[in-house]
């Protein structure tokens, strides 16, 4: 068995609300292999976003084991978590969260510059990714000048800019109409596979989930 890109063992997360403890994750065991694209299904409120936040090292308070690219992330300090997010992870959300004052190519260049890439190399990679997503003619357009589908394509390119080992996507087509969602998700799958990244994609859309390599379902805090 190959070394997993992601492995959680007994992952837990609880919240205090109104004097009560609410257990959202109740010992999640999950393994994602290199290059594997896994769909995370579950109804609204099932904890899909909480699980992605845990794997994305976006907040603390989790118990259990969480290993990313062979590193135990639970033991990392704040700087170590930041380095892990920058070097190993890419993120795509339901809403694109692009920087409004920067154009498409600049939104994809910036994460690379933060990581230390040379400007020319960062620009070349950004242009290559955006062109692969059909946006070669929209490189200098700002988000406000792009359609919803185009904005989400830029977000996909940004997530892949630093060649992450693992892409985390939270309802990445949930804000798009059905036709645009199908087109954008097909491009997402094609580009993720081409780049060789693994992906964990939270969705409630079973039709989209069926296009991935494997489906896991979150139910009452456990994966099925």
C-alpha positions as CSV (number, residue, x, y, z in Angstrom):
1,X,0.0,0.0,0.0
2,X,1.4,3.4,-1.0
3,X,1.9,6.2,1.5
4,X,-1.3,8.2,1.9
5,X,-1.5,11.9,1.0
6,X,-4.1,12.2,3.7
7,X,-4.9,9.9,6.7
8,X,-7.1,10.7,9.6
9,X,-7.6,8.3,12.5
10,X,-10.2,8.9,15.2
11,X,-10.6,12.6,14.2
12,X,-13.0,14.4,16.5
13,X,-14.5,17.9,16.7
14,X,-16.9,19.2,19.3
15,X,-18.6,22.6,19.8
16,X,-20.2,24.1,22.9
17,X,-23.6,25.7,22.2
18,X,-26.1,26.8,24.8
19,X,-24.4,25.0,27.5
20,X,-24.4,21.7,25.6
21,X,-21.6,19.9,23.8
22,X,-22.3,19.1,20.2
23,X,-20.2,16.3,18.7
24,X,-19.8,17.0,14.9
25,X,-17.0,14.6,14.1
26,X,-17.0,11.4,16.1
27,X,-13.9,9.5,15.2
28,X,-13.5,10.0,11.4
29,X,-11.1,7.5,9.7
30,X,-10.2,8.5,6.2
31,X,-7.4,7.7,3.8
32,X,-6.7,9.4,0.4
33,X,-4.1,8.0,-1.8
34,X,-1.8,10.0,-4.1
35,X,-3.7,11.1,-7.2
36,X,-7.0,9.9,-5.9
37,X,-10.1,12.1,-6.1
38,X,-12.6,11.4,-3.4
39,X,-16.1,12.7,-3.1
40,X,-17.4,13.5,0.4
41,X,-21.2,13.2,0.5
42,X,-23.6,14.2,3.3
43,X,-26.6,16.4,3.8
44,X,-26.3,20.0,4.9
45,X,-25.2,20.1,8.6
46,X,-23.5,16.7,8.5
47,X,-20.1,18.1,9.2
48,X,-18.5,18.1,5.7
49,X,-17.2,21.7,6.0
50,X,-16.0,21.0,9.5
51,X,-14.0,18.0,8.2
52,X,-12.5,20.0,5.4
53,X,-11.6,22.8,7.9
54,X,-9.8,20.2,10.0
55,X,-7.9,18.7,7.1
56,X,-7.2,22.2,5.8
57,X,-5.7,23.2,9.2
58,X,-7.9,26.2,9.2
59,X,-8.8,26.0,12.9
60,X,-7.9,24.1,16.0
61,X,-9.8,22.1,18.6
62,X,-9.6,18.8,16.9
63,X,-8.7,15.4,18.4
64,X,-7.2,12.3,17.0
65,X,-4.6,11.9,14.3
66,X,-4.3,13.9,11.1
67,X,-1.4,13.1,8.7
68,X,-0.8,15.1,5.5
69,X,2.0,13.9,3.2
70,X,3.3,11.7,6.1
71,X,3.5,14.6,8.6
72,X,1.4,14.6,11.8
73,X,-0.4,17.9,11.4
74,X,-1.9,17.9,14.9
75,X,1.6,18.4,16.4
76,X,2.5,21.4,14.2
77,X,2.6,24.9,15.7
78,X,1.0,27.9,13.9
79,X,4.0,28.5,11.6
80,X,4.1,24.8,10.7
81,X,0.4,24.8,9.8
82,X,0.9,27.8,7.7
83,X,3.8,26.2,5.8
84,X,1.7,23.0,5.4
85,X,-1.2,25.0,3.9
86,X,1.1,26.9,1.6
87,X,3.2,23.9,0.4
88,X,0.9,20.9,0.4
89,X,-2.7,22.1,0.2
90,X,-4.9,23.9,-2.4
91,X,-8.4,25.2,-1.6
92,X,-11.6,25.7,-3.7
93,X,-14.7,27.1,-2.1
94,X,-18.3,27.5,-3.2
95,X,-17.7,31.2,-3.5
96,X,-14.5,32.0,-5.4
97,X,-13.0,34.5,-2.9
98,X,-10.8,36.1,-5.6
99,X,-9.0,39.4,-4.8
100,X,-11.3,42.0,-6.5
101,X,-8.5,44.5,-7.3
102,X,-6.3,42.0,-9.1
103,X,-7.0,40.4,-12.5
104,X,-7.2,36.7,-13.3
105,X,-3.6,36.0,-13.9
106,X,-2.5,38.1,-10.8
107,X,-4.9,36.1,-8.6
108,X,-3.0,33.0,-9.7
109,X,0.4,34.5,-9.6
110,X,0.2,35.8,-6.0
111,X,0.1,32.5,-4.1
112,X,3.3,31.5,-6.1
113,X,5.1,34.7,-5.1
114,X,4.2,34.2,-1.5
115,X,5.8,30.7,-1.7
116,X,8.9,32.3,-3.2
117,X,8.5,31.6,-6.9
118,X,10.3,33.8,-9.4
119,X,7.9,36.3,-11.0
120,X,8.5,35.1,-14.6
121,X,8.0,31.5,-13.7
122,X,4.9,32.3,-11.6
123,X,3.4,34.3,-14.5
124,X,4.1,31.5,-17.0
125,X,2.5,28.8,-14.7
126,X,-0.5,31.0,-14.1
127,X,-1.0,31.6,-17.8
128,X,-0.6,27.9,-18.5
129,X,-3.2,26.9,-15.9
130,X,-5.8,29.6,-17.0
131,X,-5.3,28.7,-20.6
132,X,-5.9,25.0,-19.8
133,X,-9.2,26.1,-18.2
134,X,-10.2,28.1,-21.3
135,X,-9.4,31.5,-20.0
136,X,-6.4,32.4,-22.1
137,X,-8.4,35.3,-23.5
138,X,-9.5,36.6,-20.1
139,X,-6.1,36.8,-18.3
140,X,-6.3,40.6,-17.6
141,X,-9.9,40.7,-16.6
142,X,-10.8,41.4,-13.0
143,X,-13.3,39.2,-11.2
144,X,-16.1,41.8,-11.7
145,X,-15.6,41.4,-15.4
146,X,-15.9,37.6,-15.3
147,X,-18.9,35.3,-15.2
148,X,-19.5,33.1,-12.2
149,X,-18.2,30.1,-14.1
150,X,-15.1,32.0,-15.2
151,X,-14.4,33.2,-11.6
152,X,-14.6,29.7,-10.3
153,X,-12.2,28.6,-13.0
154,X,-9.7,31.2,-11.8
155,X,-10.2,29.8,-8.3
156,X,-9.4,26.3,-9.5
157,X,-6.2,27.6,-11.2
158,X,-5.3,29.4,-8.0
159,X,-5.8,26.3,-5.9
160,X,-3.4,24.4,-8.2
161,X,-0.9,27.2,-8.6
162,X,1.6,25.8,-6.1
163,X,1.2,22.1,-7.3
164,X,-0.4,21.0,-4.0
165,X,-0.3,17.3,-3.0
166,X,-4.0,17.7,-1.9
167,X,-6.8,19.9,-3.1
168,X,-9.7,20.5,-0.8
169,X,-12.9,21.6,-2.5
170,X,-16.1,22.6,-0.5
171,X,-19.2,22.6,-2.8
172,X,-17.0,24.0,-5.6
173,X,-19.9,24.2,-8.1
174,X,-22.7,24.9,-5.6
175,X,-23.0,28.5,-6.7
176,X,-23.3,27.7,-10.4
177,X,-26.2,26.7,-12.6
178,X,-26.4,23.0,-13.5
179,X,-24.8,23.4,-17.0
180,X,-22.0,25.6,-15.9
181,X,-21.4,23.4,-12.9
182,X,-21.0,20.4,-15.1
183,X,-18.5,22.2,-17.4
184,X,-16.5,23.7,-14.6
185,X,-16.3,20.4,-12.6
186,X,-15.3,18.5,-15.7
187,X,-12.4,21.0,-16.2
188,X,-11.6,20.7,-12.5
189,X,-11.3,16.9,-12.7
190,X,-9.3,17.0,-15.9
191,X,-6.8,19.6,-14.5
192,X,-6.4,17.9,-11.1
193,X,-5.7,14.6,-12.8
194,X,-3.2,16.2,-15.2
195,X,-1.4,17.9,-12.3
196,X,-1.2,14.7,-10.3
197,X,-2.8,16.1,-7.2
198,X,-5.2,14.2,-4.9
199,X,-8.5,15.8,-4.0
200,X,-11.2,15.6,-1.4
201,X,-14.4,17.2,-2.6
202,X,-17.4,17.9,-0.4
203,X,-20.7,18.0,-2.2
204,X,-24.3,17.1,-1.8
205,X,-24.6,16.4,-5.6
206,X,-24.6,12.7,-6.1
207,X,-24.4,13.1,-9.9
208,X,-21.1,15.0,-9.6
209,X,-19.9,12.7,-6.9
210,X,-20.3,9.7,-9.2
211,X,-17.6,11.2,-11.5
212,X,-14.9,10.8,-8.9
213,X,-12.8,7.8,-8.0
214,X,-14.5,7.0,-4.8
215,X,-17.4,8.2,-2.6
216,X,-17.4,8.4,1.2
217,X,-20.5,9.6,3.2
218,X,-20.5,11.5,6.4
219,X,-23.4,10.4,8.7
220,X,-23.8,11.4,12.3
221,X,-20.1,12.2,12.6
222,X,-18.8,9.0,11.1
223,X,-17.7,8.1,7.6
224,X,-19.5,5.3,5.8
